[in-house]
Amino acid sequence: MTAPIDWPTRDPVAHRVAATPQRTALIDVATETNWTFREYDRRIDRVAAALESAGLAGERLGVLMDTRPAFATLFFAAMRTGTTVVALNVRETTGELAAKVARTDLTAIVCERETETAALAVASEANSVDVYSVDEPQRDGTRALEKADTSATSIEPVDLERDDTQLVMFTSGTSGEPKAVRLTVGNLVASATASAFRLGVDPDDRWLCCLPMYHMGGLAPVVRSALYGTPVVIQRAFDPAATARVLEDYDISGVSLVPTMCKRLLDASWEPTDALRFVLLGGAPASSELLERCRERNVPVCPTYGMTETASQIATALPEEAATHEGTVGQPLMFTDVTVVDETGAAVEGGKQGELVVSGPTVTPGYLDDAHTDAAFGDRGLHTGDVGYRDADGRLWILNRRSDRIVTGGENVDPGEVVATLRDHPRVEDAAVVGLTDDEWGERVAALVVPDTDSSAADSPIEPRALLAHCDDHLAGFKQPKTIGIVDALPRTASGTVDREAVREQLLEDGIDMR
């Protein structure tokens, strides 16, 4: 008797093409083209054959690409060949990317035309890292990923195990060093399943993907739509007016947004259609004002709490729950257990504040760095670093981040990383970095800087623009300070630590807006 095989045994598109090959799988807004699952499967086969031909199958592959169908195709081709994808943020600097490439021991980087220069620069700093492009290569040193002789090749999908690491994504940590999160096949499938139980699935659903695919919020709809057998609609870049038209013209039923995007849509006079079932709102806290505007405009907004470490959603509130219990992110999804604990690690009663600890099949088995894993996991699961509470019915409220992490436009910024960059400037003695409330981005990065009075140029005042020019070489744009203040000394508490609230107050009063 053959032992039962744990599902899924192949990549989701390979399963789906056997079940519903004629259904629409993907719609590309930029080219106005539709792929059926049969066509999607053939394209994935071609890329899978290219990976095998290049000797990349089964290796660890960096992907430096923005949102586009080629990213989705490459992701499933990697899954089909047992290749791990390491998602790289196209907005980061060469130095930031090079550090991540060195830590993840990549065999190659796959780029696109717009990121080819950056990929080559990163590869030049790493040993034995090749560069491939999904587009026609523009520079020496880059190889074309697909070749003509692979066009008719059919690849037998590898057998998948739930514990196979399929994806590595980076997230900011309290230490200032980004953490490399391992996500397994089981994590991705469990997340898609739990999301379907909460949001529902209709055969006519269309999920719009306009978030970066190198973030979980952008890649999750791609994986979920393949599993559900419904189309994913890909818009390569968010734009309020253009996205509003896509939502209407393509009868979109679901979309994932960060609060800044939702606000911009509302500012552009967007009116939702009857087809829209949910707006999954995550990546940063949604203000009461934004949620009220959504209700007034009949936007079916679903406030969501999630992490890269949990392959997206942990808890999600449906629109009616968000309206009657203001501020909640809803109850945890099916199979996800959330415990609120005190400083000793003991569970606290409902209504009491504490750190949220998460366990279940969506939770990462750990980070690439064992030390990070050991620090984050306890007997009850993953310690999120987020403080909140739950009510008698299990609804969660998130109060603040224990780490002082800044979330700006859906991107995580660790203040320690920005402080370290500012301190590297020859005219800076010290600095403190905090997040300030911002109507457009949720939060903006703000820095209070102490000049070095012992430097040879101490007689001339330090210019905030010079600090930004210094940051340009070391930090992605979203990490750079948008407000800067110059002071003689940082405000401190009685114990000598930086008084972060006093820093905020001083920046709000005397800071210079650099936007």
N, C-alpha and C positions, 0 to 999 in steps of 0.2 A: 504494500500500500504506500502510495506516495504521500509524503508529509505535506500539509497545507502550506502554501506560499503566502508570506505576508505581503499584502497589497500596499502600494503599487510595485509591480515588478519591473516596469519600464517607465520612461519619461511620460508625462501626462499627454503630450500630443500623440505619441505612439499608441497609447490606450484610446484616445479620443478618435483618431482616424479609423480605428477598427470599429468604433461604435456609431459615429455620425460623420462620415467623411464629407458629405455634401453640405454640411452646415457652415455658415460663415464663421471664420476663426479670428480674423484680424482685419481691421479697416485702417488704412493710412490716410489721414486727413491731407497731408502735404501733397500726395500724388493722386488722391481720390481713387485708390485701388482697394479692392477687396480680395482676400484670400480665403478659400475654403480650407477646412482642415486637411484635405487631400493635398492642396497646393502648399500649405504651411509645412506639412510633413516632408514634402519633396525638397523644399528649401532647407529645412533642417538637415535632411540627409546629405545635401551637397556640402553644407558647412561641416557636418560631422566627418564626412570623407576627407575634407581639407585638413581638419585637425589630425586625423589619422595619418594622412600623407606627410604632414609636417612633423610628425613625431610628438605632437602635443597631447594626444589622447591619454587620459589617466594622470596628467600632470596638474600643476597649479598654475592657472592662467589669469593674468591681470587684464581687466577690461576697462579701458579708458575711453568711454563713449557716453554721449548724452542720449536722451530719450529718442528712440527711433525703432522701426521694425527690425533692423539688423541686430540690435541689442537683444531683443526677444529671441530671434532665431539663433543667435550665438549661445544664449543661455541654455536653450533646450538641446542644442547640438552638444554642448558640454555635458549636460546630464545624460544624453544618449551614449556618450563615449566614456562616461566615468571620470570626467574632468571637473576639477574644482574651480569655480569662478571667484576671483577676488575683485570686488567692485571698487573702482578708484574714482574719486571725486574730480570731475573735470575743472572745477573752480579753484582747486588748490594749486599752490606754487610748485615749481620743480623740486625745491628742497623738501617740501612736505610730502610729495609723492615719492621721492627717492627714499625717504626714511621708511615709508610703508612697504615699498618694494623690497628693500633690504630685509625687513622683518619677516616678510611672508615667503621668501625664498622662491620667487617666481621663475618659471621656465621661459615665459614670453609675456609680452604685453600686446593686446589687440587694441588698435586705435581706429579712428576714422580720420577723414581729411582734416577736420578742424583741430584735432588733437595730435596729429602726427608729429609736429615739431616738439611738443611737450614730451611725447612718448620717447622720442629719440634722445632728448636731453636727459630724461630719467634713466634710460637704458645705458647711457654713457657713464653714469655714475655707479652702475651695478655690474657685477661680473656675470657673463654668460646669459644675459637676458636679450632675447631676440625681439624684434618689433614687426608685427604684421598689421595690415590695414584691411578693413572690410571694403574700402574704396580703392580706386586706382592710386598706387603709391606716387607721392609727389617728390620724394627726396631719396637720395642714395641711403642705403641702410635699412629701408623698409621693404618688406615683401608683401605681395598680394596674398591674402588668406585663401581665397577661392581660385582654383585653376580650372581651365576648360575641361581637362580630362577627368574631373570628378563629377561632371554634370549628370551623368547617368548612373552613378554609383548608389547602391542601396546598402545602408549600414544596418547590421543587426544590433538593436539596442542592448546595452549591457544590462545584466540583472542588478536591480537596485536593492539595497538594504536600507531600512529606515534609519540606521545609525550612520550612514555614509555622509560625510561632510560635503555638501553640495555648494555652499556659498560662504564666503567670508566677507563681512562688511565691517567697516570701522565706525566706532562711536567715541565721543569724547568721554574722558574719565576725569576724576577729581585730581589726579596727579599731574595732569597736563599732557600726558602721553596718550594718544588715541588707543583705544582697545580694539583688538581684532577679534570680532565675534564669529564663532563657528555656528552655522545653521545647517542642519541635516535635512535630508529628504523628508524624514518624518516630521520635523518642525514645520516645513513649508506646507505639507499636506494637512497636518493637524490645524494649522492656522486657517487655511482655506475652508476646511470643514466647519470649524467653530464659527467663522465669519458667516458662512451660509446659514447655519442654524439661527444666528441672530438677525441677519438682514433679509434672509429668504432668497430664493433663486427662482426666476421666471424664465421660461424658454426664450422670451423676447428681450431679455435684459441686454443692455449694452453698457459696459463700464468704460468711462473715459479715463485714459491715462495721460495726464499732462504734468505730472511730477517727475523729477529726475529718476531714471531707472537705477542709478547707482545708490539710491536710498530705498529702504524697504517699502515706503509708501508708494513709490513708483513701480517697483518690480512686483509687488503683491498682486495687483490687478491682472498682470500678465499671466502669472501662475494660476490664479483662481479662475480666470475666464477659460483657460485650457481645460481645467478640471471640470468646470461646470458645463462646458460645451456651448458657451455663449461668446459673442464677439467682444474683443477688446478694441476700443477705438483709440488710436494713438495720435495725439497732437504733440508735435515735437517741441514746442515751447509755449508756456502759458502767456496769454495776452488777454486782458479783460474783455475787450470788444470781440476779438476773434474767438475766444473760448465761449463767450455767450452765444455766438452764432453756431458754434459746433454743438453745444448743448441742445439747441433748438433743431438745427438742420438734421442731426443724426439721431434724434429721438433717444438721447442718452437717459438711461434709467438710474445710473449711479456714478458718482465721481468722488475721488479722494482729493481733498484740498487742505492746505494749511490756512489758519485764520486770515493771514494777510491776503491770500488769493480770494477768499470769500468776500472780504471787505471790498476789494477792488472790483469784483463783479457787481456787488450792490451799488458801488459808486458809479458804475457804468450803466446804471438803470436796468440791470438784468432782471428779467421776470422768468421764473421757472415754468416749464411746460408741464402738462399733465403726465407725461411719460416719466418724469423724474421721481424716483422712489426714495432715494437717500443721497445725502451729501455727507460723506464720512469726513469729519473735521478733527484733525489731529496734528501732531508735530509740535504743538504749543498750546497753552491754555487759551480758550475762547472767552472773550470778555462778555459780561452781561449785556452790554450795549450791542455787541455784534449779534448775540443770540436773539435779542429783542427785535433787531432789524430783520433777521431771518424769519421770525414768526410773522412780523407785519407783512413781509413779502411772500409768505407761504412757501418758504424754502424748507424742505424736509431735512433739517440739519440733525446730524447724529454726533454729538460730542464724544470723542474717543480718547482713551488713554492707552498708549502702547509704547513699545521699545523695540529697538533693533534686536535685542536679546530674546525677544519673544516672537520674532518673525511678524511683527505688526501688532494687532489689537490684543489688549488684555481685557479691557472693559469698554462697552459701548452703550450709550443711552439712545433709545429710539426717540423720534421727535416729540411724541406725546409725553414721554417721561421727562425729557429735557425741559418741557414747558411747565410741568407741574412740580418738578423738583429742581429748581434753578441751581446751577453750579455743579450738578452731578455729572460724572462720566458714565453712569450706569452700573449695572451689575457685571461681574466677570463673565466672560464667554464660557460656553460649555467646556468642560474638562480642564478649565483653568482655575486653580485654587489660589486665593489671595488671603494672606494672614497679616493682620496689623500687629506689630510687636513693639515693646518698649525697648529701652536702652540695654536691658539685660537679655533680650531675645525672647522674652515671654509674651505670649499672646495677650492682647488687651480686649476689653469688652467693647461692644458696639457703641459708637459715639465718642470713644476716646481716641486721641491722636497717637500716631506712632509711625514707624517705618513700614512700608508695604513690602512684603515678601511674597514672591510668586513661584508657583510650581505647576507642572503639567506638561503635556506632550509638545507644547509650542516653545518651551523654554530651552535655550541653547544648552548643550552639554558642557559648554565652557568657552574660554578664550584660547587663542593660540599660546598666550603666555600663561603658564601654569600658576604663576604667582597671582595674576589677576583673578584666575578662577578660584584659587584658595581663599582670596580675600572677599570675593563676592558671594560665595555659596555657604549656606549653613544647613542645619538639620531640616529646616522648613522650606528650603529652596533658595532662589535667587534674591538677594537683598538689593532692592531697586535704588536705594538712596533717596527715594521720594517719601515725603511725609503726607499723611492723610488720615481719613477715618471712614468708617462704613456705618450705615444706619441699620435698623432692625431687619430691613428687607434685603440687606446685602449691597445696597447702592454705595458706590465709592465717591468720595470727594478728595481731590488732590489739592493740598494746601501750598506746598513749596518743595523745592528741590534741596535736599540736604547739602548738596555739593556746591551751591551757588552758581551752578551752570547757567549760562545765558542761552536762551532760545530765541533766535532772531530770524524771522521769515521761514521757520521750520528747520533751520540749521542750528546744530549745537555748537556752542563756543565755550571752551574752558578758559576762565579768566587767567589761570596760571600760565597758560601758553602765551597769552597776549602780554602779561606782565614780564615774562622772561624775554620776549622780543623787545619790549620797550627798554628794559634794563641793559640790553646789549648796545644801545645807542651811546656813543661816547659822552654825550652831554647829559645823560640821565643817571641820577643816583638811585631813585626808587620810584615805584608806581603802584597804584591800586586800580583794579578794573572791576566794574560792576555793570549790571544791566539796568537801563532806564526804560520806563514804560514808553512805548512808541505806538502811535495810532496806526501807522502803516505796517510796521514789522513785528508788532507784539512787544518786542524789546529791541533796544539798540545798545551796542557796545559803547561804553564810556570809560575814559581813563583820567585819573588824577595823577599828575606827574610832578616829581620833585627834581629840579635841575641839580647837576653836580657843580657845587660851588668851587671845587678845587681844579676844575678843568681850565685849560689855557684860554678858553673863550668865555669864561664865567662873567666877564664884564658886559657881554651882550646878551640880551634875553633870548631864550630858546624859542624857536618858532614852531607852532603846532604843525604847520605844513611840512617842516623838515622831519618831524616825527612820523607823519603819514608816509612820506617818501621812503623812510627807513622801513616802515611796515610793508610797503609795496613789495619789497624783495623777499620777505619772509612769511607773510600771512596772506591767506585767501582774502578776497575783498570783504566777504561777510564777517570776517573776524576782526577787521580793522576798526579802530575807534571812530565813532561818528560824532562824539562829543569829547572834547579835551579840556582839562583845566590844569593850570600851572600853579603850584603852591610851594611854600617854603618847607613844609613838613606834612606828612600824612596824619590825619586824625587817628588817635589810638585810644583803646580802652585802658582801664586801670591796670590790666594784666600785660599791656604792651602790644596786644594784637591790633591789627587794623580795624577801626570802627567802620564797618561797611555802610551802615545807615548814615553816619556822618559824612562819609565819602559821597553817597548819593545826594544828600542835601547840599553839599558844597558844589557838586557838579551841576545840580539843577539851578543853583543861584548864580554861579560864576563861570560855568563851563561855556566853551565856545563851540557852537554848532558847526561841524565841518562838512555837512552834507551840501 
